[in-house]
Amino acid sequence: MALALATERNVSAARIEDAVKIYGTGDTEVRALDGVSVEFKTGLFTAIMGPSGSGKSTLLHTLAGLDNLDGGSVYIGDTELGSLNDRHLTELRRERVGFIFQAFNLIPTLTAEENILLPLLIAGDRPDQEWFDLVVDTVGLKDRLHHRPTELSGGQQQRVAAARALVSRPEIVFADEPSGNLDSKAGSELLEFMRRAVDEFGQTIVMVTHDPVAASYADRALFLADGKVVDHMWSPTAASVLERMKTLGA
């Protein structure tokens, strides 16, 4: 079906340059990011790994424009986020970026369909029905669209959140421990959907995870320690990621 996003893997979906993020002052100062530079190419699935406190969530949040840097630059495509005022930054996040969080962040009074379409409704846009149907079919929610979150399992709720992240065809999706609250079966279903979104839709996904099995679904694993990128691995496996994480003290 000719619905996939056009992708060229030499194009930058997002990048961060010489990034510094500091929390606290004096003796309590922590450099959550300490001169990080990394690029995320279009049409690839990247897993960000590292011990607790390594800076992986800070990296994700600053890339997504949810937090500001103290130094350096972050880009979505060719747009430098530091050059945007609050209104334009909000518009960019709404129109060009998708989010999947560990907490599903669904509106309890809305149906699954209404939750999926919420970003488009807020933007005043009409959904592309063919694309909506494809996304819903892919996540297996066709018969659950009129159910509210309390009537859905945790795995179904997270698939609603994943569909919501994709329905506006964002340039990049950021996922923060998306399978962290799911059992192994539901987690595998979600990760398989994310893998399909990259392979079949041409989506770009950047995912923070502590789970080597989750990282094995990615094209690349990026390893952080003490606010720095210390390694990366193409075609990661659960075993190879686990071995690398052991050397980082995770």
N, C-alpha and C positions, 0 to 999 in steps of 0.2 A: 504494500500500500504506500502510495507516494505522499506520506505524511511526515516522514522523518525530517528532523531539523538538518539543514545544510551544515556540514562540518568539514573543516580542513584542519588536520592535526598540527599544522605549523602555525595556527592562529592562537593567540593568547586570549583565554576566556577571563583570566584574572592573574594578577601578579602583585607581589609585595617587594619593596626594595629598601634595604637598609633599615628595616623596621625596628623601632625601639618602643617598648611599652613598660613603664615603671609604675609600681604600686608602692605606696609608703615613702617615707623620707628618712634620712640619717641611718641609724642602726637597723631600722625596720625596712629599709628599701629593698625591694625585690624587682629584678629585671625579668619580667615575664617574657619579653622578647628582647633579644640582645644582638641587634644587627642582622636580622633575618632577611634574606632575599631568596625568593622562590617563585616559580611560574607554574601556572596550571593551564595546559593546552586544551583547546576545544575538543570535545568528543572522547575525553578520558575520565576514568574513575580513579581518584586518588584517595588513599587512606592515610590519615595523619595519626601517628602512633607516638607514644612516649610515656615515661613514668608520670605519676601524679606530680603536678607542679612543674612539668616540663615546658609548659607554654602552649600546648596544643589547642586548648579551647580558646585561649587569648588570640592565637593566630587565626582561628576560624572566625571569631567574632569581629576582629579588625578587618579581615578580608571581606566580610559580609556587610561592613559599614554599621555594625551594631555597637562598636566601641571605637574610640579615636586613638590614633598613635601619638606618642610623645616625640617621635622622630621618624623620618623616612616617609615613604609614599605607598599608597595602595591603589590599584587600578582594577576596575571592571571593564574589560575591553580596553578601549583607549581613554576612558574617563577616569581622571584622578579624583578620588573621593574627597580629598582635602580641599579641593577647589569648589565644592558644592555647599550651598547653604542648606539649612535644615529641610526646607520644603523640597528642594531638588534632590537631596539625598533620600528623602522618604519616597519620592516618585521613582527614583532609580531602584530602590529595594523592591517596590511594589511591581514595577514593570519589567525588570531585567533579572531579578534574583528570586529563587525559590528557597524555602526553608523547611527542613524536617528536624524536629527536636525530639529529645528523649521523652519529654512530656508531650502528649499529643496536641495540646493547645487547640482543641475543638470547642466550638460554641455549643453548650449542652442543649439549648432550646432549638437549634437548627437541625435539620435532617442531614444525612450524609451528603446528599446532592447539594444542599445549600451550603454546607461547609466547604465542599470542593470548589464551588463557584464563587465563594466569598471574595477572593482577591479581585476577580473580574467585576463583581458587582460594586465593590468599593471604588474601583477605577472607572466605573460607568461604561465598561466594555461588554459586548455580547460574546458569549462563548462560541467557538467554532464547534458545531455539533458533531461533526465527523471526528475531530480530534478528541473531544470530550468522550465520545462513545469508545474510541480506541483505548484511551487511558483507563476508563472504567472497566472495560473488558479485560485489559491487561492485569489490573490489580484484583480482578475477580469480585467486583462489588455490584454487578448489574442488578442482582436481586435484593440488595440491601440499601438502595439509594434513598428510600423513604423512611429508614430507621434513624432514630436519634442515637447519639453516642452511647447512652446508657443501655441501649438495646443491642450493642455491638460488642464483640470480644475485643480484648486489647490489640490483638493482631489486626482485626478489621479496622479498629480506630486508627492504628498507625498507617494502614494502607489508605484510609481516607486522607490522612495528613500528607502522604506521599503523592496521591492524586492531586490534592490541592496545590502542592509544590510544582506540579508539572502542567497544570491545566492552562496556565498563561504562556506556556512555551518560553520559560526563562532562558537566559544565556547560560546560567550556571545555577546549580542547586547545592546549598550547603546543608550538611546533615550532621547533627551533634548527637553522638551515641544513639542512632535511631532505633537500634534493636536492643538497647539496654534494658528496657522494661518488658521485653517479650520472652516467652518461653522459646526453646530451641526450634520448634517447628514453625511458629509464627515468625521468629527472627529469620529463619532460612527463607521463608516465603517473601518477606520484605526485601532481603538482600538479593534474591533472585530477580525480583521486580526491578530493583535499582540497576542490576547488571543488564537486564533487558532494555531498560531506558537508555543506557549508554549504547548498547550494541544495535538496537533496532530504531530508536528515536534520535540517535546522535547526541544525547544529552551529555552535559559535563557535570560531574558530581565530585565534590570534595567532602569527605566524611572523617570526622574525628571518632576514633574507637579505641578501646583498650583490649578488644577481643581479637586474637590472631585469626580465628576462623572468619570473622567478619572482614578482616583485612584481606583475606585470601580471595574475596570476590572482586578486588580492585585490580586495576592495571599496574598501579605503582603504590608502594608504601613509602611514606616519608617519616623519618624518625627524628624526634626532637629530644633534647636533654638540656636542662639549665638555660632555656630560652634560646637555644641555637639549633639549627638543622645540622645533625651529625651524620646522617646517612640517608640513602634512599635505595629502594629495591624494586626492580621491574618483575612482573609476573610473580608476585609473592605467593607463597604457600603458608598454611597455618604453621607448619613445622619450621620453615625458614624464618618467619616472623618471630616465633616464640624464641628461637635461638638468639636472634638479634636483640630481642627485648631483654633476655637474661644478662647480656653484656652491659645493658643500660641500668641495671639494678631494679628493673620492674618486676 
